[in-house]
Amino acid sequence: MARPLRFRRAPRSWSEGAVRGEIERPLDDNLGATARAPWFAPPPDYEARRFEMDDGSIALFCWTGHDADPPDGVRPGPTGYWIGNTETPSALWKTDKYGFDEVPYPVRRWAERELLAGLIDEEPWLEAYPHIAWFFLPVLCSKDGADSTREFFRDHAAGFPDVDRDAALSFLEDVLRRGTLDPHRSVMAGKLGTSPHVDLVRMQAAIAEYVAADLLVRAGYEVTPEIEVTTGHSLDYRAADPGTGEAFLVEVTRPQPVSGRVAGTPIAAVRDTVETKTDGQLEAHGGGATLFVDCSSFPDDDWRAVLAERPEVDHRPAVVYRVRPGGRIEGYRLGSVPVDVGDVVDLSG
């Protein structure tokens, strides 16, 4: 599977002639490429080109005689930065790759403006959700995952059943607007994946992690994703209480509705999903983590059956809940749950 969109840094002197000969010409020979002035002003002290290919892919390249604020561990000097969802010219093959938060801010912001403008031009409905467009830009404009991730948001309401697209995306837009996940954008956006096909199970599982982070933040915790533990595994979050300094580990799982799995009842779906999680990652970890069981993929009838029975699962402590975009969050606790989300989740049901 290809990675989300990243920059390539080419540390050498560049000129207009070198850009034409080593970037534009190979692109044109292989794909048919038109080099244009960028839509937005390039970063200060940089020159830039926008390359548009006949197959609809694009690339951006900017270069300077002195990169004064290079990525960590890299020396300043003449360099160029490339980003695109097309083939990479051979002159850039051996260059190092960097995420959006690793390159100089003016380079990142210029590239984001170029890519966002193109994205909104192609998907006008995204204009109503600027935080979704910006946060997921590395996958929405990726080489292999652009079509599938756009379809997931556009046609599958980000994996929420029984709601329309606007309700689902407005909810997710509010989650991202808080900005608490911005420092972890590269890690979190990449969880959606860059598969050329819509993988609803994996994509819904990724959205469950955003929902869990939002619950924790609204409950007053500071969250850090992808916490490596001594077993070599990573758990989804550390939730720290800023008042006491106490921190808790949280792992998230999202059962699929009955219609999409072998389990014959919603109760079995919840139990089977938790069993799979506990037999693997949580068993290896040896305990100490709170399990969030996000049933937001369940339609109304399935969730009502779960809430009525409040089934035991193969891990404690756990919180089983369901989020309705634009509505309340309800669920129940199992065991002595150290993470207090009672002000956010209605646990009375």
C-alpha positions as semicolon CSV with decimal commas, in nm:
position;residue;x (nm);y (nm);z (nm)
1;M;0,000;0,000;0,000
2;A;0,134;0,343;-0,095
3;R;0,196;0,601;0,174
4;P;0,014;0,932;0,220
5;L;0,149;1,226;0,024
6;R;0,495;1,338;0,137
7;F;0,763;1,580;0,024
8;R;1,091;1,484;-0,138
9;R;1,389;1,706;-0,060
10;A;1,658;1,735;-0,329
11;P;1,964;1,907;-0,173
12;R;2,150;2,059;-0,467
13;S;2,153;2,372;-0,680
14;W;1,856;2,406;-0,913
15;S;1,790;2,642;-1,202
16;E;1,507;2,689;-1,448
17;G;1,708;2,491;-1,702
18;A;1,764;2,203;-1,461
19;V;1,395;2,196;-1,369
20;R;1,297;2,187;-1,738
21;G;1,549;1,919;-1,828
22;E;1,532;1,691;-1,526
23;I;1,171;1,726;-1,413
24;E;0,945;1,873;-1,682
25;R;1,088;1,686;-1,980
26;P;1,075;1,335;-1,825
27;L;0,720;1,399;-1,703
28;D;0,615;1,522;-2,046
29;D;0,778;1,228;-2,225
30;N;0,605;0,970;-2,003
31;L;0,271;1,128;-1,913
32;G;0,226;1,446;-2,109
33;A;0,297;1,734;-1,873
34;T;0,239;2,108;-1,875
35;A;0,457;2,327;-1,653
36;R;0,276;2,633;-1,521
37;A;0,334;2,913;-1,277
38;P;0,189;2,812;-0,941
39;W;-0,161;2,928;-0,850
40;F;-0,029;3,091;-0,533
41;A;0,286;3,289;-0,463
42;P;0,576;3,054;-0,380
43;P;0,753;3,070;-0,044
44;P;0,980;3,375;0,005
45;D;1,316;3,330;-0,171
46;Y;1,186;3,028;-0,365
47;E;1,093;2,976;-0,728
48;A;0,819;2,728;-0,808
49;R;0,640;2,536;-1,081
50;R;0,313;2,347;-1,097
51;F;0,309;2,041;-1,327
52;E;-0,023;1,917;-1,461
53;M;-0,028;1,578;-1,631
54;D;-0,264;1,456;-1,901
55;D;-0,390;1,179;-1,669
56;G;-0,510;1,437;-1,414
57;S;-0,223;1,395;-1,167
58;I;-0,023;1,695;-1,051
59;A;0,311;1,778;-0,892
60;L;0,464;2,082;-0,729
61;F;0,830;2,178;-0,717
62;C;0,994;2,475;-0,548
63;W;1,363;2,552;-0,514
64;T;1,592;2,798;-0,342
65;G;1,959;2,885;-0,326
66;H;1,955;2,859;0,054
67;D;1,716;2,648;0,259
68;A;1,766;2,829;0,589
69;D;1,522;2,616;0,791
70;P;1,571;2,256;0,675
71;P;1,425;1,947;0,843
72;D;1,588;1,830;1,165
73;G;1,933;1,681;1,115
74;V;1,980;1,834;0,769
75;R;2,224;2,108;0,677
76;P;2,105;2,437;0,523
77;G;2,193;2,503;0,163
78;P;2,054;2,504;-0,191
79;T;1,766;2,260;-0,230
80;G;1,436;2,180;-0,394
81;Y;1,112;2,035;-0,257
82;W;0,885;1,810;-0,464
83;I;0,537;1,679;-0,384
84;G;0,285;1,515;-0,612
85;N;0,052;1,224;-0,682
86;T;0,223;1,129;-1,005
87;E;0,536;0,938;-1,099
88;T;0,861;1,074;-0,959
89;P;1,129;1,181;-1,212
90;S;1,449;0,977;-1,185
91;A;1,647;1,285;-1,078
92;L;1,455;1,270;-0,748
93;W;1,452;0,895;-0,686
94;K;1,725;0,886;-0,421
95;T;1,600;1,185;-0,224
96;D;1,469;1,166;0,133
97;K;1,098;1,193;0,210
98;Y;0,941;1,419;0,474
99;G;0,594;1,468;0,616
100;F;0,404;1,796;0,601
101;D;0,511;1,889;0,952
102;E;0,881;1,826;0,883
103;V;0,950;2,068;0,597
104;P;0,985;2,447;0,637
105;Y;0,649;2,601;0,722
106;P;0,641;2,839;0,419
107;V;0,700;2,541;0,186
108;R;0,432;2,337;0,357
109;R;0,177;2,620;0,356
110;W;0,237;2,701;-0,010
111;A;0,195;2,337;-0,110
112;E;-0,117;2,303;0,103
113;R;-0,277;2,606;-0,062
114;E;-0,202;2,466;-0,408
115;L;-0,331;2,118;-0,324
116;L;-0,640;2,239;-0,137
117;A;-0,742;2,466;-0,422
118;G;-0,716;2,176;-0,665
119;L;-0,902;1,944;-0,429
120;I;-1,194;2,185;-0,383
121;D;-1,204;2,243;-0,757
122;E;-1,245;1,868;-0,812
123;E;-1,469;1,805;-0,508
124;P;-1,672;2,124;-0,449
125;W;-1,875;1,962;-0,165
126;L;-1,558;1,959;0,048
127;E;-1,557;2,339;0,064
128;A;-1,812;2,316;0,346
129;Y;-1,567;2,109;0,553
130;P;-1,234;2,296;0,551
131;H;-1,089;2,111;0,850
132;I;-1,161;1,771;0,698
133;A;-1,009;1,883;0,367
134;W;-0,696;2,017;0,535
135;F;-0,645;1,740;0,791
136;F;-0,687;1,456;0,543
137;L;-0,510;1,633;0,257
138;P;-0,218;1,382;0,254
139;V;-0,460;1,099;0,172
140;L;-0,728;1,290;-0,022
141;C;-0,455;1,389;-0,270
142;S;-0,243;1,073;-0,248
143;K;-0,138;0,876;-0,552
144;D;-0,345;0,564;-0,488
145;G;-0,593;0,665;-0,219
146;A;-0,745;0,985;-0,355
147;D;-1,050;0,824;-0,516
148;S;-1,125;0,584;-0,230
149;T;-1,091;0,836;0,054
150;R;-1,300;1,095;-0,127
151;E;-1,567;0,831;-0,194
152;F;-1,563;0,727;0,174
153;F;-1,649;1,078;0,287
154;R;-1,872;1,167;-0,007
155;D;-2,079;0,849;-0,054
156;H;-2,046;0,660;0,277
157;A;-2,094;0,946;0,529
158;A;-1,756;0,867;0,689
159;G;-1,890;0,526;0,793
160;F;-2,189;0,638;1,003
161;P;-2,516;0,454;0,926
162;D;-2,862;0,607;0,930
163;V;-2,738;0,965;0,883
164;D;-2,684;1,181;0,578
165;R;-2,345;1,305;0,464
166;D;-2,385;1,654;0,601
167;A;-2,468;1,534;0,953
168;A;-2,174;1,292;0,959
169;L;-1,920;1,529;0,811
170;S;-2,036;1,824;1,022
171;F;-1,974;1,607;1,329
172;L;-1,625;1,511;1,210
173;E;-1,556;1,873;1,112
174;D;-1,635;1,976;1,472
175;V;-1,401;1,707;1,606
176;L;-1,113;1,833;1,392
177;R;-1,193;2,201;1,449
178;R;-1,084;2,166;1,812
179;G;-0,726;2,130;1,684
180;T;-0,620;1,883;1,951
181;L;-0,512;1,629;1,689
182;D;-0,327;1,879;1,469
183;P;0,016;1,796;1,619
184;H;-0,046;1,431;1,524
185;R;-0,185;1,494;1,176
186;S;0,069;1,284;0,986
187;V;0,005;0,977;1,203
188;M;-0,371;1,016;1,226
189;A;-0,447;1,107;0,864
190;G;-0,247;0,808;0,746
191;K;-0,471;0,572;0,943
192;L;-0,741;0,621;0,681
193;G;-0,509;0,447;0,435
194;T;-0,429;0,495;0,068
195;S;-0,584;0,184;-0,083
196;P;-0,729;0,234;-0,433
197;H;-1,049;0,064;-0,311
198;V;-1,290;0,165;-0,035
199;D;-1,224;-0,061;0,263
200;L;-1,517;0,029;0,487
201;V;-1,406;-0,188;0,778
202;R;-1,060;-0,036;0,799
203;M;-1,179;0,319;0,731
204;Q;-1,455;0,297;0,991
205;A;-1,201;0,166;1,240
206;A;-0,987;0,473;1,169
207;I;-1,280;0,708;1,227
208;A;-1,344;0,528;1,557
209;E;-1,005;0,651;1,676
210;Y;-1,102;1,010;1,598
211;V;-1,427;0,964;1,790
212;A;-1,240;0,818;2,087
213;A;-0,993;1,105;2,090
214;D;-1,282;1,351;2,087
215;L;-1,451;1,177;2,380
216;L;-1,130;1,191;2,581
217;V;-1,064;1,557;2,499
218;R;-1,420;1,658;2,583
219;A;-1,383;1,469;2,910
220;G;-1,084;1,686;2,996
221;Y;-0,792;1,462;2,903
222;E;-0,486;1,542;2,694
223;V;-0,439;1,271;2,431
224;T;-0,129;1,135;2,262
225;P;-0,174;0,870;1,990
226;E;0,028;0,559;1,909
227;I;0,181;0,479;2,246
228;E;0,450;0,212;2,219
229;V;0,447;-0,033;2,509
230;T;0,708;-0,278;2,633
231;T;0,571;-0,567;2,425
232;G;0,659;-0,383;2,106
233;H;0,292;-0,312;2,032
234;S;0,138;0,031;2,010
235;L;-0,184;0,123;2,186
236;D;-0,410;0,390;2,045
237;Y;-0,388;0,662;2,311
238;R;-0,241;0,786;2,631
239;A;-0,501;0,997;2,810
240;A;-0,345;1,228;3,068
241;D;-0,531;1,423;3,334
242;P;-0,372;1,771;3,323
243;G;-0,478;1,838;3,680
244;T;-0,321;1,534;3,845
245;G;-0,068;1,424;3,584
246;E;-0,212;1,072;3,599
247;A;-0,219;0,896;3,262
248;F;-0,414;0,599;3,128
249;L;-0,377;0,380;2,819
250;V;-0,677;0,345;2,588
251;E;-0,729;0,101;2,301
252;V;-1,018;0,137;2,055
253;T;-1,207;-0,127;1,860
254;R;-1,511;-0,091;1,635
255;P;-1,740;-0,391;1,581
256;Q;-1,906;-0,423;1,243
257;P;-2,284;-0,451;1,215
258;V;-2,441;-0,794;1,171
259;S;-2,502;-0,737;0,802
260;G;-2,128;-0,717;0,739
261;R;-1,998;-1,013;0,939
262;V;-2,049;-1,381;1,021
263;A;-2,175;-1,313;1,372
264;G;-2,552;-1,362;1,374
265;T;-2,651;-1,105;1,635
266;P;-2,527;-0,761;1,744
267;I;-2,437;-0,911;2,082
268;A;-2,217;-1,172;1,916
269;A;-2,060;-0,905;1,697
270;V;-1,953;-0,705;2,002
271;R;-1,821;-1,008;2,187
272;D;-1,635;-1,152;1,886
273;T;-1,465;-0,821;1,808
274;V;-1,347;-0,774;2,164
275;E;-1,227;-1,135;2,181
276;T;-1,015;-1,080;1,870
277;K;-0,863;-0,771;2,026
278;T;-0,794;-0,934;2,362
279;D;-0,646;-1,250;2,207
280;G;-0,391;-1,038;2,026
281;Q;-0,277;-0,690;2,112
282;L;-0,425;-0,656;2,461
283;E;-0,325;-1,005;2,568
284;A;0,034;-0,936;2,466
285;H;0,025;-0,608;2,654
286;G;-0,076;-0,791;2,970
287;G;-0,353;-0,562;3,093
288;G;-0,369;-0,209;3,220
289;A;-0,546;-0,057;2,922
290;T;-0,907;0,060;2,903
291;L;-1,088;-0,073;2,598
292;F;-1,324;0,159;2,412
293;V;-1,576;-0,045;2,211
294;D;-1,722;0,194;1,954
295;C;-2,051;0,063;1,813
296;S;-2,110;0,368;1,593
297;S;-2,124;0,144;1,282
298;F;-2,440;-0,022;1,420
299;P;-2,778;0,089;1,287
300;D;-3,043;0,184;1,540
301;D;-3,198;-0,162;1,590
302;D;-2,862;-0,333;1,643
303;W;-2,754;-0,078;1,899
304;R;-3,083;-0,095;2,089
305;A;-3,032;-0,472;2,123
306;V;-2,681;-0,420;2,263
307;L;-2,787;-0,148;2,505
308;A;-3,081;-0,352;2,629
309;E;-2,864;-0,655;2,713
310;R;-2,541;-0,472;2,804
311;P;-2,335;-0,781;2,720
312;E;-2,017;-0,869;2,904
313;V;-1,702;-0,868;2,692
314;D;-1,369;-1,044;2,728
315;H;-1,184;-0,744;2,871
316;R;-1,215;-0,514;3,167
317;P;-1,215;-0,221;3,212
318;A;-1,419;-0,129;2,905
319;V;-1,662;0,134;2,783
320;V;-1,913;0,026;2,518
321;Y;-2,078;0,319;2,340
322;R;-2,235;0,450;2,022
323;V;-2,201;0,798;1,875
324;R;-2,476;0,957;1,671
325;P;-2,360;1,260;1,471
326;G;-2,566;1,553;1,591
327;G;-2,714;1,346;1,874
328;R;-2,623;1,208;2,211
329;I;-2,362;0,948;2,294
330;E;-2,485;0,659;2,501
331;G;-2,327;0,345;2,639
332;Y;-2,228;0,147;2,946
333;R;-1,922;0,060;3,154
334;L;-1,773;-0,277;3,243
335;G;-1,542;-0,304;3,541
336;S;-1,372;-0,020;3,725
337;V;-1,300;0,225;3,444
338;P;-1,023;0,470;3,539
339;V;-1,099;0,704;3,249
340;D;-1,396;0,921;3,343
341;V;-1,610;0,998;3,038
342;G;-1,937;1,017;3,229
343;D;-1,986;1,384;3,143
344;V;-1,967;1,304;2,771
345;V;-2,126;0,960;2,738
346;D;-2,473;0,892;2,878
347;L;-2,402;0,578;3,083
348;S;-2,746;0,556;3,240
349;G;-2,906;0,345;2,968
